[in-house]
Amino acid sequence: MNPTVRGILLFALVLGLIVLSGFERSWNVALGILNMGLVSAIMALGVNMQWGYAGLFNVGVMGFVALGGLAAVLVGQPPVAEAWAAGGGRLILGLVIGAGAIAAAIFVWGRLARGWPRALAVTAILLVGFILYRWVFDPAVEAVESVNPAGTGYLGGLGLPIFLAWPVGGLLAAGAAWAIGKTALGLRSDYLAIATLGIAEIVIAVLKNEDWLSRGVKNVIGLPRPVPYEIDLQNSPAFVARMQGWGIDPVAASSVTVKLAYAGLFVVVLAILLWLSQKALASPWGRMMRAIRDNEVAAEAMGKDVTKRHLQVFILGSAVCGIAGAMMTTLDGQLTPTSYQPLRFTFLIWVMVIVGGSGNNFGAVLGGFLVWYLWVEVEPRGREVMEFVTAGMADGYWLKAHLLESAAHMRLFTMGLILVLVLRFSPRGLIPER
């Protein structure tokens, strides 16, 4: 079958499954799947840039996604004036001292010759800087976190429109990727995976424990929206009159309208990123990246700076994941650091890329929609299947109880089954790289 026709049919199949969920369950459910499918497709696109273009094995996806979520708080939330007055300035000063100590140590390390004087000077700078940093920073943190800890207890954000957090999330993730890449991209692929996983866990730990930054495990709720609130639509006479004129319940219509508005914004972002990704892949830069991926030694022999190019694509892919993380937090309306689990934001995204077709941008997008649909629908469908299978069994029978309890684990079973089937019958993915 023609690859283009095959891709169109596969996308149509996934869209049909989502529409079927709308008819069978509700359009709120279907649009919820669509919106998170769009966000998942963007995450898969970012991972595909790193793995499909350059063969970089990044298992720290959730760290970059979490940084995007943090950007939504730092940009969209209003500043907490009491917290800033209590210790905001001193807290920022402490961070500047810490960053200055690290920068000074790096400068001295690069200027002095190798030997014990250099080691002693760098150690002294870091030690003095750390003492000053803690002396300034710790009291400021206590002061900020003591300001109405049940409701705020953090500095808040800039109070800007929330959609500005999406590019900012990409910038935060790109900055972290640059810092990681400068130190870890020289490692072998398995060591790179370990390094990225460890650094992602550090990012999550910071979000969970630094209450002054994002309230930690207390969560930040009530993030502003780039779309109307349901209650505002329900209180709008024009909207209510229009829906009643069409014979539609205004309450149900308000929820569907909000989800459609999110879907429209997310489609625009996905389309822009997909267009840019395709342009990059078809450019000389994209051909060079694939040449490096296929044979680093040959590419280096032709004069290509492999480490520099790896750093470029690592930053780009991480930035895309950061944008997706900011979009997801905006959609949820809250930042919950404990929800950034490796299963959801690393394993699942990798399954999307592998199933869709690594190295193919459209394959990654397809994998994002398909795998997220299965992730949402498998558990209720599995429950229905188990209820059908056990319909003839007596209540209280051990096998019936066991099968019904097993329905909760159908997600993991299905993800593994789909991955095995694709690797067996279509090892290059549903839409392979050309």
C-alpha positions as semicolon CSV with decimal commas, in nm:
position;residue;x (nm);y (nm);z (nm)
1;M;0,000;0,000;0,000
2;N;0,115;0,353;-0,074
3;P;0,270;0,499;0,245
4;T;0,071;0,822;0,214
5;V;-0,259;0,635;0,175
6;R;-0,166;0,408;0,465
7;G;-0,093;0,707;0,688
8;I;-0,422;0,876;0,598
9;L;-0,616;0,557;0,672
10;L;-0,445;0,512;1,007
11;F;-0,517;0,870;1,112
12;A;-0,878;0,827;0,997
13;L;-0,905;0,508;1,203
14;V;-0,783;0,679;1,520
15;L;-1,012;0,977;1,461
16;G;-1,300;0,735;1,407
17;L;-1,228;0,564;1,738
18;I;-1,235;0,901;1,918
19;V;-1,564;0,993;1,746
20;L;-1,705;0,653;1,844
21;S;-1,622;0,730;2,207
22;G;-1,821;1,051;2,168
23;F;-2,129;0,864;2,047
24;E;-2,099;0,577;2,298
25;R;-1,993;0,768;2,610
26;S;-2,005;1,146;2,580
27;W;-1,850;1,422;2,375
28;N;-1,678;1,549;2,688
29;V;-1,491;1,219;2,711
30;A;-1,407;1,219;2,340
31;L;-1,281;1,577;2,344
32;G;-1,080;1,505;2,660
33;I;-0,910;1,220;2,474
34;L;-0,853;1,447;2,174
35;N;-0,697;1,727;2,378
36;M;-0,459;1,502;2,569
37;G;-0,387;1,320;2,245
38;L;-0,276;1,650;2,093
39;V;-0,049;1,721;2,391
40;S;0,087;1,363;2,380
41;A;0,154;1,399;2,007
42;I;0,365;1,709;2,076
43;M;0,562;1,523;2,346
44;A;0,616;1,232;2,107
45;L;0,732;1,477;1,842
46;G;0,997;1,611;2,082
47;V;1,125;1,264;2,172
48;N;1,123;1,166;1,804
49;M;1,355;1,459;1,729
50;Q;1,607;1,322;1,978
51;W;1,576;0,952;1,903
52;G;1,448;0,944;1,546
53;Y;1,678;1,218;1,416
54;A;1,991;1,158;1,620
55;G;1,958;0,832;1,814
56;L;1,977;1,002;2,156
57;F;1,824;0,783;2,428
58;N;1,659;1,032;2,663
59;V;1,461;0,876;2,949
60;G;1,429;1,201;3,140
61;V;1,124;1,319;2,945
62;M;0,919;1,384;3,258
63;G;1,177;1,633;3,388
64;F;1,139;1,856;3,081
65;V;0,760;1,818;3,091
66;A;0,764;1,922;3,458
67;L;0,967;2,233;3,375
68;G;0,698;2,326;3,124
69;G;0,439;2,284;3,397
70;L;0,643;2,507;3,627
71;A;0,648;2,773;3,355
72;A;0,268;2,785;3,363
73;V;0,285;2,876;3,732
74;L;0,569;3,127;3,698
75;V;0,402;3,307;3,408
76;G;0,028;3,274;3,467
77;Q;-0,019;3,299;3,843
78;P;-0,040;3,646;3,999
79;P;0,247;3,745;4,232
80;V;0,193;3,701;4,606
81;A;0,270;4,052;4,736
82;E;0,295;3,946;5,101
83;A;0,549;3,674;5,020
84;W;0,761;3,912;4,815
85;A;0,757;4,164;5,098
86;A;0,848;3,899;5,355
87;G;1,155;3,761;5,181
88;G;1,129;3,768;4,803
89;G;1,421;4,005;4,747
90;R;1,653;3,819;4,983
91;L;1,557;3,487;4,824
92;I;1,648;3,616;4,478
93;L;1,974;3,752;4,619
94;G;2,056;3,409;4,759
95;L;1,998;3,247;4,420
96;V;2,220;3,509;4,255
97;I;2,498;3,438;4,508
98;G;2,474;3,064;4,443
99;A;2,483;3,109;4,066
100;G;2,770;3,357;4,097
101;A;2,975;3,112;4,304
102;I;2,930;2,841;4,043
103;A;3,019;3,081;3,761
104;A;3,329;3,201;3,946
105;A;3,441;2,843;4,009
106;I;3,402;2,760;3,640
107;F;3,595;3,074;3,542
108;V;3,885;2,996;3,778
109;W;3,890;2,631;3,667
110;G;3,932;2,741;3,306
111;R;4,197;3,004;3,376
112;L;4,436;2,824;3,613
113;A;4,667;2,544;3,512
114;R;4,600;2,192;3,630
115;G;4,729;2,118;3,976
116;W;4,658;2,157;4,346
117;P;4,637;2,541;4,339
118;R;4,346;2,522;4,095
119;A;4,167;2,255;4,299
120;L;4,219;2,453;4,618
121;A;4,095;2,779;4,465
122;V;3,782;2,619;4,318
123;T;3,707;2,440;4,647
124;A;3,744;2,763;4,843
125;I;3,516;2,956;4,607
126;L;3,246;2,689;4,619
127;L;3,269;2,653;4,998
128;V;3,248;3,027;5,067
129;G;2,973;3,066;4,807
130;F;2,771;2,782;4,959
131;I;2,796;2,929;5,311
132;L;2,689;3,275;5,188
133;Y;2,411;3,124;4,979
134;R;2,263;2,931;5,273
135;W;2,302;3,226;5,506
136;V;2,097;3,448;5,275
137;F;1,863;3,192;5,121
138;D;1,735;2,982;5,414
139;P;1,579;3,264;5,623
140;A;1,418;3,404;5,310
141;V;1,260;3,067;5,227
142;E;1,122;3,038;5,581
143;A;0,973;3,384;5,560
144;V;0,811;3,323;5,222
145;E;0,668;2,983;5,310
146;S;0,520;3,113;5,636
147;V;0,292;3,356;5,450
148;N;-0,049;3,187;5,457
149;P;0,095;2,838;5,395
150;A;-0,250;2,684;5,350
151;G;-0,335;2,912;5,059
152;T;-0,012;3,052;4,916
153;G;0,326;3,014;5,085
154;Y;0,511;3,085;4,762
155;L;0,613;3,380;4,548
156;G;0,358;3,329;4,273
157;G;0,421;3,430;3,914
158;L;0,414;3,726;3,680
159;G;0,039;3,739;3,623
160;L;0,075;3,736;3,242
161;P;-0,157;3,562;2,993
162;I;-0,121;3,188;3,043
163;F;-0,053;3,104;2,678
164;L;0,276;3,294;2,709
165;A;0,383;3,014;2,943
166;W;0,399;2,771;2,650
167;P;0,706;2,924;2,481
168;V;0,852;3,001;2,825
169;G;0,814;2,632;2,914
170;G;1,009;2,550;2,600
171;L;1,282;2,797;2,699
172;L;1,311;2,652;3,052
173;A;1,336;2,299;2,916
174;A;1,587;2,411;2,652
175;G;1,804;2,575;2,921
176;A;1,800;2,260;3,131
177;A;1,877;2,052;2,821
178;W;2,176;2,274;2,743
179;A;2,314;2,226;3,095
180;I;2,256;1,850;3,080
181;G;2,389;1,817;2,727
182;K;2,713;2,003;2,801
183;T;2,797;1,742;3,063
184;A;2,623;1,423;2,952
185;L;2,615;1,410;2,572
186;G;2,972;1,284;2,560
187;L;2,858;0,969;2,741
188;R;2,769;0,640;2,577
189;S;2,397;0,593;2,507
190;D;2,322;0,380;2,815
191;Y;2,507;0,624;3,043
192;L;2,322;0,914;2,879
193;A;1,993;0,741;2,962
194;I;2,095;0,702;3,326
195;A;2,210;1,064;3,346
196;T;1,889;1,205;3,196
197;L;1,675;0,986;3,422
198;G;1,865;1,101;3,730
199;I;1,845;1,467;3,639
200;A;1,471;1,436;3,569
201;E;1,423;1,290;3,916
202;I;1,618;1,585;4,060
203;V;1,385;1,829;3,881
204;I;1,078;1,649;4,020
205;A;1,231;1,641;4,369
206;V;1,290;2,017;4,356
207;L;0,929;2,080;4,253
208;K;0,804;1,857;4,533
209;N;1,017;2,006;4,810
210;E;1,072;2,374;4,729
211;D;0,742;2,518;4,846
212;W;0,852;2,877;4,783
213;L;0,876;2,798;4,411
214;S;0,555;2,608;4,332
215;R;0,400;2,512;4,669
216;G;0,557;2,164;4,651
217;V;0,314;1,878;4,713
218;K;0,046;2,128;4,823
219;N;-0,011;2,188;4,450
220;V;-0,094;2,509;4,267
221;I;-0,460;2,515;4,166
222;G;-0,679;2,759;3,981
223;L;-0,436;2,846;3,703
224;P;-0,581;3,103;3,461
225;R;-0,715;2,983;3,128
226;P;-0,664;3,096;2,769
227;V;-1,030;3,003;2,701
228;P;-1,358;3,103;2,872
229;Y;-1,479;2,936;3,190
230;E;-1,788;2,716;3,173
231;I;-1,970;2,924;3,432
232;D;-1,912;3,240;3,228
233;L;-2,068;3,076;2,922
234;Q;-2,361;2,953;3,128
235;N;-2,417;3,308;3,255
236;S;-2,399;3,455;2,905
237;P;-2,755;3,525;2,778
238;A;-2,637;3,512;2,414
239;F;-2,472;3,169;2,458
240;V;-2,768;3,026;2,650
241;A;-3,019;3,158;2,395
242;R;-2,814;3,017;2,105
243;M;-2,785;2,671;2,264
244;Q;-3,153;2,660;2,358
245;G;-3,240;2,764;2,005
246;W;-3,047;2,462;1,880
247;G;-3,214;2,238;2,135
248;I;-2,892;2,180;2,333
249;D;-2,850;2,190;2,709
250;P;-2,639;2,505;2,782
251;V;-2,461;2,340;3,076
252;A;-2,340;2,044;2,869
253;A;-2,266;2,272;2,574
254;S;-2,046;2,500;2,786
255;S;-1,812;2,214;2,875
256;V;-1,795;2,094;2,515
257;T;-1,730;2,451;2,392
258;V;-1,438;2,497;2,633
259;K;-1,281;2,166;2,524
260;L;-1,327;2,259;2,159
261;A;-1,152;2,590;2,225
262;Y;-0,859;2,408;2,384
263;A;-0,851;2,167;2,090
264;G;-0,836;2,457;1,844
265;L;-0,538;2,614;2,025
266;F;-0,356;2,280;2,055
267;V;-0,412;2,196;1,688
268;V;-0,252;2,527;1,588
269;V;0,054;2,459;1,807
270;L;0,087;2,101;1,681
271;A;0,054;2,211;1,318
272;I;0,326;2,476;1,358
273;L;0,565;2,237;1,532
274;L;0,497;1,961;1,280
275;W;0,556;2,196;0,987
276;L;0,884;2,319;1,138
277;S;0,991;1,961;1,214
278;Q;0,924;1,851;0,858
279;K;1,116;2,147;0,719
280;A;1,411;2,070;0,947
281;L;1,407;1,700;0,860
282;A;1,409;1,770;0,486
283;S;1,686;2,030;0,511
284;P;2,061;1,964;0,484
285;W;2,070;1,985;0,865
286;G;1,816;1,702;0,889
287;R;2,008;1,484;0,644
288;M;2,326;1,550;0,840
289;M;2,154;1,449;1,166
290;R;2,038;1,120;1,016
291;A;2,386;1,056;0,877
292;I;2,530;1,110;1,227
293;R;2,264;0,878;1,372
294;D;2,341;0,601;1,124
295;N;2,721;0,621;1,144
296;E;2,888;0,866;1,381
297;V;3,239;0,761;1,281
298;A;3,178;0,824;0,912
299;A;3,008;1,158;0,980
300;E;3,297;1,268;1,203
301;A;3,542;1,165;0,933
302;M;3,358;1,398;0,694
303;G;3,423;1,690;0,932
304;K;3,092;1,702;1,119
305;D;3,096;1,811;1,483
306;V;2,891;1,522;1,626
307;T;2,875;1,647;1,986
308;K;2,763;1,995;1,880
309;R;2,488;1,856;1,657
310;H;2,374;1,618;1,930
311;L;2,349;1,914;2,166
312;Q;2,139;2,107;1,913
313;V;1,884;1,832;1,861
314;F;1,876;1,747;2,232
315;I;1,786;2,109;2,313
316;L;1,523;2,126;2,037
317;G;1,351;1,803;2,140
318;S;1,353;1,900;2,507
319;A;1,208;2,242;2,425
320;V;0,918;2,077;2,245
321;C;0,856;1,855;2,550
322;G;0,861;2,168;2,768
323;I;0,599;2,335;2,548
324;A;0,381;2,025;2,578
325;G;0,426;2,025;2,956
326;A;0,309;2,386;2,982
327;M;0,011;2,310;2,760
328;M;-0,086;2,008;2,970
329;T;-0,070;2,205;3,297
330;T;-0,280;2,477;3,137
331;L;-0,535;2,216;3,033
332;D;-0,544;2,062;3,382
333;G;-0,565;2,403;3,550
334;Q;-0,323;2,296;3,822
335;L;0,037;2,192;3,884
336;T;0,066;1,859;4,068
337;P;0,433;1,754;4,099
338;T;0,343;1,406;4,230
339;S;0,166;1,328;3,900
340;Y;0,491;1,336;3,701
341;Q;0,545;0,960;3,705
342;P;0,796;0,780;3,481
343;L;0,524;0,543;3,356
344;R;0,314;0,825;3,215
345;F;0,574;1,070;3,090
346;T;0,861;0,849;2,985
347;F;0,755;0,492;2,910
348;L;0,426;0,595;2,753
349;I;0,585;0,860;2,529
350;W;0,848;0,612;2,417
351;V;0,574;0,363;2,330
352;M;0,407;0,634;2,121
353;V;0,726;0,700;1,925
354;I;0,808;0,332;1,870
355;V;0,453;0,232;1,775
356;G;0,402;0,532;1,546
357;G;0,741;0,504;1,377
358;S;1,061;0,661;1,504
359;G;1,226;0,896;1,258
360;N;0,889;0,989;1,105
361;N;0,720;1,298;1,246
362;F;0,375;1,193;1,129
363;G;0,434;0,849;1,280
364;A;0,515;1,006;1,617
365;V;0,197;1,215;1,601
366;L;-0,010;0,908;1,510
367;G;0,147;0,714;1,797
368;G;0,059;0,997;2,035
369;F;-0,309;0,983;1,944
370;L;-0,337;0,605;1,925
371;V;-0,153;0,516;2,244
372;W;-0,328;0,785;2,448
373;Y;-0,666;0,664;2,320
374;L;-0,580;0,310;2,428
375;W;-0,446;0,434;2,763
376;V;-0,780;0,601;2,840
377;E;-1,021;0,351;2,687
378;V;-0,863;0,016;2,770
379;E;-0,955;0,014;3,138
380;P;-1,332;0,074;3,099
381;R;-1,343;-0,151;2,792
382;G;-1,151;-0,416;2,985
383;R;-1,406;-0,391;3,266
384;E;-1,688;-0,443;3,018
385;V;-1,513;-0,748;2,868
386;M;-1,454;-0,900;3,212
387;E;-1,817;-0,841;3,310
388;F;-1,929;-1,015;2,991
389;V;-1,694;-1,310;3,047
390;T;-1,801;-1,354;3,409
391;A;-2,173;-1,293;3,353
392;G;-2,256;-1,662;3,400
393;M;-2,048;-1,704;3,717
394;A;-2,200;-1,693;4,062
395;D;-2,145;-1,382;4,272
396;G;-1,867;-1,437;4,523
397;Y;-1,693;-1,699;4,307
398;W;-1,315;-1,648;4,340
399;L;-1,246;-1,654;3,966
400;K;-1,511;-1,390;3,896
401;A;-1,373;-1,161;4,164
402;H;-1,018;-1,213;4,036
403;L;-1,107;-1,135;3,674
404;L;-1,302;-0,822;3,767
405;E;-1,012;-0,698;3,980
406;S;-0,772;-0,766;3,692
407;A;-0,954;-0,517;3,470
408;A;-0,770;-0,235;3,648
409;H;-0,440;-0,371;3,511
410;M;-0,551;-0,392;3,148
411;R;-0,368;-0,070;3,063
412;L;-0,023;-0,210;3,133
413;F;-0,105;-0,542;2,965
414;T;-0,235;-0,365;2,653
415;M;0,063;-0,130;2,626
416;G;0,300;-0,426;2,641
417;L;0,091;-0,626;2,394
418;I;0,071;-0,339;2,143
419;L;0,446;-0,281;2,169
420;V;0,526;-0,650;2,114
421;L;0,287;-0,681;1,817
422;V;0,423;-0,371;1,646
423;L;0,785;-0,477;1,699
424;R;0,702;-0,821;1,561
425;F;0,496;-0,732;1,255
426;S;0,602;-0,371;1,185
427;P;0,936;-0,315;1,359
428;R;0,981;0,029;1,203
429;G;0,643;0,148;1,331
430;L;0,300;0,196;1,178
431;I;0,429;0,483;0,959
432;P;0,797;0,400;0,900
433;E;1,069;0,651;0,824
434;R;1,119;0,700;0,451
